[in-house]
């Protein structure tokens, strides 16, 4: 599995990070690093739920970064 974290700075100074391939893996943070960490945690929870339900274990998970 390979996903990309997309980040962008909002006009109010907050950062938003999203992993488009995983619905709901989007988070705001005070810094780009905080936003990425929150989105990454949401993605891992979603993947864990999917593994638990389907019993299919991904061989690897790779998440890269794209900044806007």
mmCIF file of the N, C-alpha and C atoms, coordinates in Angstrom:
data_MODEL
# 
_entry.id   MODEL 
# 
loop_
_atom_site.group_PDB 
_atom_site.id 
_atom_site.type_symbol 
_atom_site.label_atom_id 
_atom_site.label_alt_id 
_atom_site.label_comp_id 
_atom_site.label_asym_id 
_atom_site.label_entity_id 
_atom_site.label_seq_id 
_atom_site.pdbx_PDB_ins_code 
_atom_site.Cartn_x 
_atom_site.Cartn_y 
_atom_site.Cartn_z 
_atom_site.occupancy 
_atom_site.B_iso_or_equiv 
_atom_site.pdbx_formal_charge 
_atom_site.auth_seq_id 
_atom_site.auth_comp_id 
_atom_site.auth_asym_id 
_atom_site.auth_atom_id 
_atom_site.pdbx_PDB_model_num 
ATOM 1   N N  . UNK A 1 1  ? 0.844   -1.173  0.000  1.00 0.00 ? 1  UNK A N  1 
ATOM 2   C CA . UNK A 1 1  ? 0.000   0.000   0.000  1.00 0.00 ? 1  UNK A CA 1 
ATOM 3   C C  . UNK A 1 1  ? 0.888   1.233   0.000  1.00 0.00 ? 1  UNK A C  1 
ATOM 4   N N  . UNK A 1 2  ? 0.578   2.159   -0.877 1.00 0.00 ? 2  UNK A N  1 
ATOM 5   C CA . UNK A 1 2  ? 1.335   3.404   -0.900 1.00 0.00 ? 2  UNK A CA 1 
ATOM 6   C C  . UNK A 1 2  ? 0.363   4.577   -0.973 1.00 0.00 ? 2  UNK A C  1 
ATOM 7   N N  . UNK A 1 3  ? 0.560   5.538   -0.084 1.00 0.00 ? 3  UNK A N  1 
ATOM 8   C CA . UNK A 1 3  ? -0.291  6.711   -0.008 1.00 0.00 ? 3  UNK A CA 1 
ATOM 9   C C  . UNK A 1 3  ? 0.577   7.956   0.083  1.00 0.00 ? 3  UNK A C  1 
ATOM 10  N N  . UNK A 1 4  ? -0.012  9.084   -0.247 1.00 0.00 ? 4  UNK A N  1 
ATOM 11  C CA . UNK A 1 4  ? 0.679   10.364  -0.123 1.00 0.00 ? 4  UNK A CA 1 
ATOM 12  C C  . UNK A 1 4  ? -0.094  11.281  0.817  1.00 0.00 ? 4  UNK A C  1 
ATOM 13  N N  . UNK A 1 5  ? 0.621   11.979  1.668  1.00 0.00 ? 5  UNK A N  1 
ATOM 14  C CA . UNK A 1 5  ? 0.019   12.997  2.513  1.00 0.00 ? 5  UNK A CA 1 
ATOM 15  C C  . UNK A 1 5  ? 0.181   14.332  1.789  1.00 0.00 ? 5  UNK A C  1 
ATOM 16  N N  . UNK A 1 6  ? -0.944  15.000  1.542  1.00 0.00 ? 6  UNK A N  1 
ATOM 17  C CA . UNK A 1 6  ? -0.922  16.313  0.918  1.00 0.00 ? 6  UNK A CA 1 
ATOM 18  C C  . UNK A 1 6  ? -1.132  17.360  2.008  1.00 0.00 ? 6  UNK A C  1 
ATOM 19  N N  . UNK A 1 7  ? -0.306  18.383  2.020  1.00 0.00 ? 7  UNK A N  1 
ATOM 20  C CA . UNK A 1 7  ? -0.437  19.437  3.029  1.00 0.00 ? 7  UNK A CA 1 
ATOM 21  C C  . UNK A 1 7  ? -0.591  20.791  2.362  1.00 0.00 ? 7  UNK A C  1 
ATOM 22  N N  . UNK A 1 8  ? -1.272  21.662  3.093  1.00 0.00 ? 8  UNK A N  1 
ATOM 23  C CA . UNK A 1 8  ? -1.466  23.023  2.608  1.00 0.00 ? 8  UNK A CA 1 
ATOM 24  C C  . UNK A 1 8  ? -1.689  23.928  3.814  1.00 0.00 ? 8  UNK A C  1 
ATOM 25  N N  . UNK A 1 9  ? -1.210  25.141  3.707  1.00 0.00 ? 9  UNK A N  1 
ATOM 26  C CA . UNK A 1 9  ? -1.409  26.113  4.791  1.00 0.00 ? 9  UNK A CA 1 
ATOM 27  C C  . UNK A 1 9  ? -2.657  26.935  4.489  1.00 0.00 ? 9  UNK A C  1 
ATOM 28  N N  . UNK A 1 10 ? -3.541  27.008  5.464  1.00 0.00 ? 10 UNK A N  1 
ATOM 29  C CA . UNK A 1 10 ? -4.778  27.770  5.338  1.00 0.00 ? 10 UNK A CA 1 
ATOM 30  C C  . UNK A 1 10 ? -4.485  29.261  5.534  1.00 0.00 ? 10 UNK A C  1 
ATOM 31  N N  . UNK A 1 11 ? -5.420  30.117  5.143  1.00 0.00 ? 11 UNK A N  1 
ATOM 32  C CA . UNK A 1 11 ? -5.222  31.564  5.266  1.00 0.00 ? 11 UNK A CA 1 
ATOM 33  C C  . UNK A 1 11 ? -5.143  32.016  6.725  1.00 0.00 ? 11 UNK A C  1 
ATOM 34  N N  . UNK A 1 12 ? -5.717  31.227  7.640  1.00 0.00 ? 12 UNK A N  1 
ATOM 35  C CA . UNK A 1 12 ? -5.658  31.588  9.062  1.00 0.00 ? 12 UNK A CA 1 
ATOM 36  C C  . UNK A 1 12 ? -4.395  31.071  9.755  1.00 0.00 ? 12 UNK A C  1 
ATOM 37  N N  . UNK A 1 13 ? -3.494  30.449  8.981  1.00 0.00 ? 13 UNK A N  1 
ATOM 38  C CA . UNK A 1 13 ? -2.226  29.989  9.520  1.00 0.00 ? 13 UNK A CA 1 
ATOM 39  C C  . UNK A 1 13 ? -2.183  28.514  9.899  1.00 0.00 ? 13 UNK A C  1 
ATOM 40  N N  . UNK A 1 14 ? -3.361  27.882  10.030 1.00 0.00 ? 14 UNK A N  1 
ATOM 41  C CA . UNK A 1 14 ? -3.379  26.444  10.341 1.00 0.00 ? 14 UNK A CA 1 
ATOM 42  C C  . UNK A 1 14 ? -2.911  25.647  9.133  1.00 0.00 ? 14 UNK A C  1 
ATOM 43  N N  . UNK A 1 15 ? -2.453  24.443  9.403  1.00 0.00 ? 15 UNK A N  1 
ATOM 44  C CA . UNK A 1 15 ? -2.071  23.514  8.347  1.00 0.00 ? 15 UNK A CA 1 
ATOM 45  C C  . UNK A 1 15 ? -3.136  22.433  8.244  1.00 0.00 ? 15 UNK A C  1 
ATOM 46  N N  . UNK A 1 16 ? -3.375  21.975  7.024  1.00 0.00 ? 16 UNK A N  1 
ATOM 47  C CA . UNK A 1 16 ? -4.274  20.858  6.798  1.00 0.00 ? 16 UNK A CA 1 
ATOM 48  C C  . UNK A 1 16 ? -3.480  19.772  6.081  1.00 0.00 ? 16 UNK A C  1 
ATOM 49  N N  . UNK A 1 17 ? -3.674  18.544  6.519  1.00 0.00 ? 17 UNK A N  1 
ATOM 50  C CA . UNK A 1 17 ? -3.019  17.399  5.892  1.00 0.00 ? 17 UNK A CA 1 
ATOM 51  C C  . UNK A 1 17 ? -4.094  16.390  5.539  1.00 0.00 ? 17 UNK A C  1 
ATOM 52  N N  . UNK A 1 18 ? -3.954  15.775  4.361  1.00 0.00 ? 18 UNK A N  1 
ATOM 53  C CA . UNK A 1 18 ? -4.945  14.815  3.894  1.00 0.00 ? 18 UNK A CA 1 
ATOM 54  C C  . UNK A 1 18 ? -4.268  13.676  3.155  1.00 0.00 ? 18 UNK A C  1 
ATOM 55  N N  . UNK A 1 19 ? -4.818  12.484  3.333  1.00 0.00 ? 19 UNK A N  1 
ATOM 56  C CA . UNK A 1 19 ? -4.404  11.320  2.551  1.00 0.00 ? 19 UNK A CA 1 
ATOM 57  C C  . UNK A 1 19 ? -5.622  10.964  1.704  1.00 0.00 ? 19 UNK A C  1 
ATOM 58  N N  . UNK A 1 20 ? -5.671  11.450  0.456  1.00 0.00 ? 20 UNK A N  1 
ATOM 59  C CA . UNK A 1 20 ? -6.872  11.324  -0.366 1.00 0.00 ? 20 UNK A CA 1 
ATOM 60  C C  . UNK A 1 20 ? -7.353  9.886   -0.589 1.00 0.00 ? 20 UNK A C  1 
ATOM 61  N N  . UNK A 1 21 ? -6.448  8.936   -0.589 1.00 0.00 ? 21 UNK A N  1 
ATOM 62  C CA . UNK A 1 21 ? -6.821  7.545   -0.855 1.00 0.00 ? 21 UNK A CA 1 
ATOM 63  C C  . UNK A 1 21 ? -7.574  6.902   0.309  1.00 0.00 ? 21 UNK A C  1 
ATOM 64  N N  . UNK A 1 22 ? -7.564  7.549   1.477  1.00 0.00 ? 22 UNK A N  1 
ATOM 65  C CA . UNK A 1 22 ? -8.227  6.997   2.657  1.00 0.00 ? 22 UNK A CA 1 
ATOM 66  C C  . UNK A 1 22 ? -9.292  7.987   3.123  1.00 0.00 ? 22 UNK A C  1 
ATOM 67  N N  . UNK A 1 23 ? -10.573 7.656   2.890  1.00 0.00 ? 23 UNK A N  1 
ATOM 68  C CA . UNK A 1 23 ? -11.642 8.569   3.304  1.00 0.00 ? 23 UNK A CA 1 
ATOM 69  C C  . UNK A 1 23 ? -11.563 8.911   4.793  1.00 0.00 ? 23 UNK A C  1 
ATOM 70  N N  . UNK A 1 24 ? -11.659 10.182  5.095  1.00 0.00 ? 24 UNK A N  1 
ATOM 71  C CA . UNK A 1 24 ? -11.639 10.633  6.478  1.00 0.00 ? 24 UNK A CA 1 
ATOM 72  C C  . UNK A 1 24 ? -10.262 10.898  7.052  1.00 0.00 ? 24 UNK A C  1 
ATOM 73  N N  . UNK A 1 25 ? -9.208  10.617  6.302  1.00 0.00 ? 25 UNK A N  1 
ATOM 74  C CA . UNK A 1 25 ? -7.842  10.846  6.801  1.00 0.00 ? 25 UNK A CA 1 
ATOM 75  C C  . UNK A 1 25 ? -7.422  12.275  6.463  1.00 0.00 ? 25 UNK A C  1 
ATOM 76  N N  . UNK A 1 26 ? -8.042  13.214  7.163  1.00 0.00 ? 26 UNK A N  1 
ATOM 77  C CA . UNK A 1 26 ? -7.753  14.633  6.975  1.00 0.00 ? 26 UNK A CA 1 
ATOM 78  C C  . UNK A 1 26 ? -7.755  15.286  8.353  1.00 0.00 ? 26 UNK A C  1 
ATOM 79  N N  . UNK A 1 27 ? -6.749  16.142  8.593  1.00 0.00 ? 27 UNK A N  1 
ATOM 80  C CA . UNK A 1 27 ? -6.638  16.749  9.917  1.00 0.00 ? 27 UNK A CA 1 
ATOM 81  C C  . UNK A 1 27 ? -5.978  18.114  9.839  1.00 0.00 ? 27 UNK A C  1 
ATOM 82  N N  . UNK A 1 28 ? -6.335  18.961  10.788 1.00 0.00 ? 28 UNK A N  1 
ATOM 83  C CA . UNK A 1 28 ? -5.710  20.272  10.942 1.00 0.00 ? 28 UNK A CA 1 
ATOM 84  C C  . UNK A 1 28 ? -4.691  20.227  12.070 1.00 0.00 ? 28 UNK A C  1 
ATOM 85  N N  . UNK A 1 29 ? -3.693  21.094  11.978 1.00 0.00 ? 29 UNK A N  1 
ATOM 86  C CA . UNK A 1 29 ? -2.705  21.213  13.038 1.00 0.00 ? 29 UNK A CA 1 
ATOM 87  C C  . UNK A 1 29 ? -2.124  22.614  13.081 1.00 0.00 ? 29 UNK A C  1 
ATOM 88  N N  . UNK A 1 30 ? -1.521  22.955  14.229 1.00 0.00 ? 30 UNK A N  1 
ATOM 89  C CA . UNK A 1 30 ? -0.878  24.270  14.366 1.00 0.00 ? 30 UNK A CA 1 
ATOM 90  C C  . UNK A 1 30 ? 0.330   24.387  13.458 1.00 0.00 ? 30 UNK A C  1 
ATOM 91  N N  . UNK A 1 31 ? 0.992   23.242  13.228 1.00 0.00 ? 31 UNK A N  1 
ATOM 92  C CA . UNK A 1 31 ? 2.149   23.206  12.334 1.00 0.00 ? 31 UNK A CA 1 
ATOM 93  C C  . UNK A 1 31 ? 1.913   22.114  11.286 1.00 0.00 ? 31 UNK A C  1 
ATOM 94  N N  . UNK A 1 32 ? 2.711   22.152  10.229 1.00 0.00 ? 32 UNK A N  1 
ATOM 95  C CA . UNK A 1 32 ? 2.598   21.125  9.196  1.00 0.00 ? 32 UNK A CA 1 
ATOM 96  C C  . UNK A 1 32 ? 2.862   19.742  9.804  1.00 0.00 ? 32 UNK A C  1 
ATOM 97  N N  . UNK A 1 33 ? 3.835   19.673  10.687 1.00 0.00 ? 33 UNK A N  1 
ATOM 98  C CA . UNK A 1 33 ? 4.194   18.399  11.318 1.00 0.00 ? 33 UNK A CA 1 
ATOM 99  C C  . UNK A 1 33 ? 3.031   17.836  12.146 1.00 0.00 ? 33 UNK A C  1 
ATOM 100 N N  . UNK A 1 34 ? 2.355   18.699  12.909 1.00 0.00 ? 34 UNK A N  1 
ATOM 101 C CA . UNK A 1 34 ? 1.212   18.243  13.710 1.00 0.00 ? 34 UNK A CA 1 
ATOM 102 C C  . UNK A 1 34 ? 0.078   17.748  12.822 1.00 0.00 ? 34 UNK A C  1 
ATOM 103 N N  . UNK A 1 35 ? -0.211  18.472  11.754 1.00 0.00 ? 35 UNK A N  1 
ATOM 104 C CA . UNK A 1 35 ? -1.280  18.067  10.839 1.00 0.00 ? 35 UNK A CA 1 
ATOM 105 C C  . UNK A 1 35 ? -0.957  16.725  10.194 1.00 0.00 ? 35 UNK A C  1 
ATOM 106 N N  . UNK A 1 36 ? 0.296   16.536  9.765  1.00 0.00 ? 36 UNK A N  1 
ATOM 107 C CA . UNK A 1 36 ? 0.703   15.265  9.165  1.00 0.00 ? 36 UNK A CA 1 
ATOM 108 C C  . UNK A 1 36 ? 0.563   14.114  10.154 1.00 0.00 ? 36 UNK A C  1 
ATOM 109 N N  . UNK A 1 37 ? 0.987   14.338  11.383 1.00 0.00 ? 37 UNK A N  1 
ATOM 110 C CA . UNK A 1 37 ? 0.919   13.288  12.398 1.00 0.00 ? 37 UNK A CA 1 
ATOM 111 C C  . UNK A 1 37 ? -0.523  12.870  12.654 1.00 0.00 ? 37 UNK A C  1 
ATOM 112 N N  . UNK A 1 38 ? -1.432  13.846  12.721 1.00 0.00 ? 38 UNK A N  1 
ATOM 113 C CA . UNK A 1 38 ? -2.832  13.530  12.959 1.00 0.00 ? 38 UNK A CA 1 
ATOM 114 C C  . UNK A 1 38 ? -3.445  12.762  11.784 1.00 0.00 ? 38 UNK A C  1 
ATOM 115 N N  . UNK A 1 39 ? -3.154  13.185  10.555 1.00 0.00 ? 39 UNK A N  1 
ATOM 116 C CA . UNK A 1 39 ? -3.678  12.495  9.369  1.00 0.00 ? 39 UNK A CA 1 
ATOM 117 C C  . UNK A 1 39 ? -3.111  11.084  9.274  1.00 0.00 ? 39 UNK A C  1 
ATOM 118 N N  . UNK A 1 40 ? -1.836  10.937  9.582  1.00 0.00 ? 40 UNK A N  1 
ATOM 119 C CA . UNK A 1 40 ? -1.185  9.623   9.562  1.00 0.00 ? 40 UNK A CA 1 
ATOM 120 C C  . UNK A 1 40 ? -1.845  8.684   10.570 1.00 0.00 ? 40 UNK A C  1 
ATOM 121 N N  . UNK A 1 41 ? -2.125  9.182   11.774 1.00 0.00 ? 41 UNK A N  1 
ATOM 122 C CA . UNK A 1 41 ? -2.775  8.369   12.807 1.00 0.00 ? 41 UNK A CA 1 
ATOM 123 C C  . UNK A 1 41 ? -4.163  7.941   12.361 1.00 0.00 ? 41 UNK A C  1 
ATOM 124 N N  . UNK A 1 42 ? -4.914  8.848   11.745 1.00 0.00 ? 42 UNK A N  1 
ATOM 125 C CA . UNK A 1 42 ? -6.243  8.496   11.238 1.00 0.00 ? 42 UNK A CA 1 
ATOM 126 C C  . UNK A 1 42 ? -6.148  7.425   10.157 1.00 0.00 ? 42 UNK A C  1 
ATOM 127 N N  . UNK A 1 43 ? -5.161  7.551   9.272  1.00 0.00 ? 43 UNK A N  1 
ATOM 128 C CA . UNK A 1 43 ? -4.979  6.561   8.209  1.00 0.00 ? 43 UNK A CA 1 
ATOM 129 C C  . UNK A 1 43 ? -4.649  5.182   8.787  1.00 0.00 ? 43 UNK A C  1 
ATOM 130 N N  . UNK A 1 44 ? -3.782  5.148   9.776  1.00 0.00 ? 44 UNK A N  1 
ATOM 131 C CA . UNK A 1 44 ? -3.428  3.869   10.389 1.00 0.00 ? 44 UNK A CA 1 
ATOM 132 C C  . UNK A 1 44 ? -4.628  3.218   11.068 1.00 0.00 ? 44 UNK A C  1 
ATOM 133 N N  . UNK A 1 45 ? -5.469  4.028   11.703 1.00 0.00 ? 45 UNK A N  1 
ATOM 134 C CA . UNK A 1 45 ? -6.687  3.493   12.334 1.00 0.00 ? 45 UNK A CA 1 
ATOM 135 C C  . UNK A 1 45 ? -7.624  2.906   11.277 1.00 0.00 ? 45 UNK A C  1 
ATOM 136 N N  . UNK A 1 46 ? -7.777  3.608   10.154 1.00 0.00 ? 46 UNK A N  1 
ATOM 137 C CA . UNK A 1 46 ? -8.641  3.126   9.081  1.00 0.00 ? 46 UNK A CA 1 
ATOM 138 C C  . UNK A 1 46 ? -8.096  1.828   8.493  1.00 0.00 ? 46 UNK A C  1 
ATOM 139 N N  . UNK A 1 47 ? -6.781  1.753   8.302  1.00 0.00 ? 47 UNK A N  1 
ATOM 140 C CA . UNK A 1 47 ? -6.162  0.530   7.769  1.00 0.00 ? 47 UNK A CA 1 
ATOM 141 C C  . UNK A 1 47 ? -6.328  -0.616  8.761  1.00 0.00 ? 47 UNK A C  1 
ATOM 142 N N  . UNK A 1 48 ? -6.131  -0.330  10.046 1.00 0.00 ? 48 UNK A N  1 
ATOM 143 C CA . UNK A 1 48 ? -6.285  -1.362  11.082 1.00 0.00 ? 48 UNK A CA 1 
ATOM 144 C C  . UNK A 1 48 ? -7.712  -1.891  11.108 1.00 0.00 ? 48 UNK A C  1 
ATOM 145 N N  . UNK A 1 49 ? -8.694  -1.005  10.997 1.00 0.00 ? 49 UNK A N  1 
ATOM 146 C CA . UNK A 1 49 ? -10.090 -1.442  10.962 1.00 0.00 ? 49 UNK A CA 1 
ATOM 147 C C  . UNK A 1 49 ? -10.351 -2.337  9.765  1.00 0.00 ? 49 UNK A C  1 
ATOM 148 N N  . UNK A 1 50 ? -9.803  -1.963  8.607  1.00 0.00 ? 50 UNK A N  1 
ATOM 149 C CA . UNK A 1 50 ? -9.986  -2.756  7.400  1.00 0.00 ? 50 UNK A CA 1 
ATOM 150 C C  . UNK A 1 50 ? -9.343  -4.137  7.542  1.00 0.00 ? 50 UNK A C  1 
ATOM 151 N N  . UNK A 1 51 ? -8.147  -4.180  8.116  1.00 0.00 ? 51 UNK A N  1 
ATOM 152 C CA . UNK A 1 51 ? -7.465  -5.460  8.324  1.00 0.00 ? 51 UNK A CA 1 
ATOM 153 C C  . UNK A 1 51 ? -8.276  -6.334  9.272  1.00 0.00 ? 51 UNK A C  1 
ATOM 154 N N  . UNK A 1 52 ? -8.772  -5.742  10.338 1.00 0.00 ? 52 UNK A N  1 
ATOM 155 C CA . UNK A 1 52 ? -9.546  -6.503  11.317 1.00 0.00 ? 52 UNK A CA 1 
ATOM 156 C C  . UNK A 1 52 ? -10.819 -7.090  10.699 1.00 0.00 ? 52 UNK A C  1 
ATOM 157 N N  . UNK A 1 53 ? -11.484 -6.316  9.851  1.00 0.00 ? 53 UNK A N  1 
ATOM 158 C CA . UNK A 1 53 ? -12.729 -6.769  9.224  1.00 0.00 ? 53 UNK A CA 1 
ATOM 159 C C  . UNK A 1 53 ? -12.486 -7.789  8.118  1.00 0.00 ? 53 UNK A C  1 
ATOM 160 N N  . UNK A 1 54 ? -11.473 -7.557  7.289  1.00 0.00 ? 54 UNK A N  1 
ATOM 161 C CA . UNK A 1 54 ? -11.242 -8.403  6.116  1.00 0.00 ? 54 UNK A CA 1 
ATOM 162 C C  . UNK A 1 54 ? -10.249 -9.533  6.354  1.00 0.00 ? 54 UNK A C  1 
ATOM 163 N N  . UNK A 1 55 ? -9.446  -9.412  7.402  1.00 0.00 ? 55 UNK A N  1 
ATOM 164 C CA . UNK A 1 55 ? -8.381  -10.384 7.709  1.00 0.00 ? 55 UNK A CA 1 
ATOM 165 C C  . UNK A 1 55 ? -7.271  -10.395 6.667  1.00 0.00 ? 55 UNK A C  1 
ATOM 166 N N  . UNK A 1 56 ? -7.227  -9.372  5.783  1.00 0.00 ? 56 UNK A N  1 
ATOM 167 C CA . UNK A 1 56 ? -6.139  -9.248  4.807  1.00 0.00 ? 56 UNK A CA 1 
ATOM 168 C C  . UNK A 1 56 ? -5.102  -8.300  5.376  1.00 0.00 ? 56 UNK A C  1 
ATOM 169 N N  . UNK A 1 57 ? -3.875  -8.744  5.441  1.00 0.00 ? 57 UNK A N  1 
ATOM 170 C CA . UNK A 1 57 ? -2.794  -7.936  6.007  1.00 0.00 ? 57 UNK A CA 1 
ATOM 171 C C  . UNK A 1 57 ? -1.944  -7.385  4.862  1.00 0.00 ? 57 UNK A C  1 
ATOM 172 N N  . UNK A 1 58 ? -1.777  -6.049  4.793  1.00 0.00 ? 58 UNK A N  1 
ATOM 173 C CA . UNK A 1 58 ? -0.921  -5.484  3.740  1.00 0.00 ? 58 UNK A CA 1 
ATOM 174 C C  . UNK A 1 58 ? 0.532   -5.880  3.980  1.00 0.00 ? 58 UNK A C  1 
ATOM 175 N N  . UNK A 1 59 ? 1.260   -6.120  2.888  1.00 0.00 ? 59 UNK A N  1 
ATOM 176 C CA . UNK A 1 59 ? 2.671   -6.490  3.021  1.00 0.00 ? 59 UNK A CA 1 
ATOM 177 C C  . UNK A 1 59 ? 3.498   -5.321  3.534  1.00 0.00 ? 59 UNK A C  1 
ATOM 178 N N  . UNK A 1 60 ? 3.147   -4.133  3.109  1.00 0.00 ? 60 UNK A N  1 
ATOM 179 C CA . UNK A 1 60 ? 3.853   -2.946  3.597  1.00 0.00 ? 60 UNK A CA 1 
ATOM 180 C C  . UNK A 1 60 ? 2.955   -1.733  3.416  1.00 0.00 ? 60 UNK A C  1 
ATOM 181 N N  . UNK A 1 61 ? 3.277   -0.686  4.164  1.00 0.00 ? 61 UNK A N  1 
ATOM 182 C CA . UNK A 1 61 ? 2.562   0.580   4.068  1.00 0.00 ? 61 UNK A CA 1 
ATOM 183 C C  . UNK A 1 61 ? 3.612   1.662   3.888  1.00 0.00 ? 61 UNK A C  1 
ATOM 184 N N  . UNK A 1 62 ? 3.457   2.470   2.838  1.00 0.00 ? 62 UNK A N  1 
ATOM 185 C CA . UNK A 1 62 ? 4.405   3.535   2.550  1.00 0.00 ? 62 UNK A CA 1 
ATOM 186 C C  . UNK A 1 62 ? 3.623   4.816   2.343  1.00 0.00 ? 62 UNK A C  1 
ATOM 187 N N  . UNK A 1 63 ? 3.951   5.842   3.125  1.00 0.00 ? 63 UNK A N  1 
ATOM 188 C CA . UNK A 1 63 ? 3.274   7.123   2.999  1.00 0.00 ? 63 UNK A CA 1 
ATOM 189 C C  . UNK A 1 63 ? 4.308   8.201   2.726  1.00 0.00 ? 63 UNK A C  1 
ATOM 190 N N  . UNK A 1 64 ? 4.166   8.876   1.569  1.00 0.00 ? 64 UNK A N  1 
ATOM 191 C CA . UNK A 1 64 ? 5.056   9.960   1.206  1.00 0.00 ? 64 UNK A CA 1 
ATOM 192 C C  . UNK A 1 64 ? 4.379   11.294  1.446  1.00 0.00 ? 64 UNK A C  1 
ATOM 193 N N  . UNK A 1 65 ? 5.070   12.397  1.190  1.00 0.00 ? 65 UNK A N  1 
ATOM 194 C CA . UNK A 1 65 ? 4.540   13.737  1.457  1.00 0.00 ? 65 UNK A CA 1 
ATOM 195 C C  . UNK A 1 65 ? 4.547   14.593  0.209  1.00 0.00 ? 65 UNK A C  1 
ATOM 196 N N  . UNK A 1 66 ? 3.460   15.350  0.051  1.00 0.00 ? 66 UNK A N  1 
ATOM 197 C CA . UNK A 1 66 ? 3.344   16.341  -1.016 1.00 0.00 ? 66 UNK A CA 1 
ATOM 198 C C  . UNK A 1 66 ? 2.892   17.638  -0.361 1.00 0.00 ? 66 UNK A C  1 
ATOM 199 N N  . UNK A 1 67 ? 3.667   18.702  -0.481 1.00 0.00 ? 67 UNK A N  1 
ATOM 200 C CA . UNK A 1 67 ? 3.280   19.995  0.098  1.00 0.00 ? 67 UNK A CA 1 
ATOM 201 C C  . UNK A 1 67 ? 2.806   20.920  -1.005 1.00 0.00 ? 67 UNK A C  1 
ATOM 202 N N  . UNK A 1 68 ? 1.723   21.632  -0.717 1.00 0.00 ? 68 UNK A N  1 
ATOM 203 C CA . UNK A 1 68 ? 1.190   22.574  -1.707 1.00 0.00 ? 68 UNK A CA 1 
ATOM 204 C C  . UNK A 1 68 ? 1.835   23.932  -1.527 1.00 0.00 ? 68 UNK A C  1 
# 
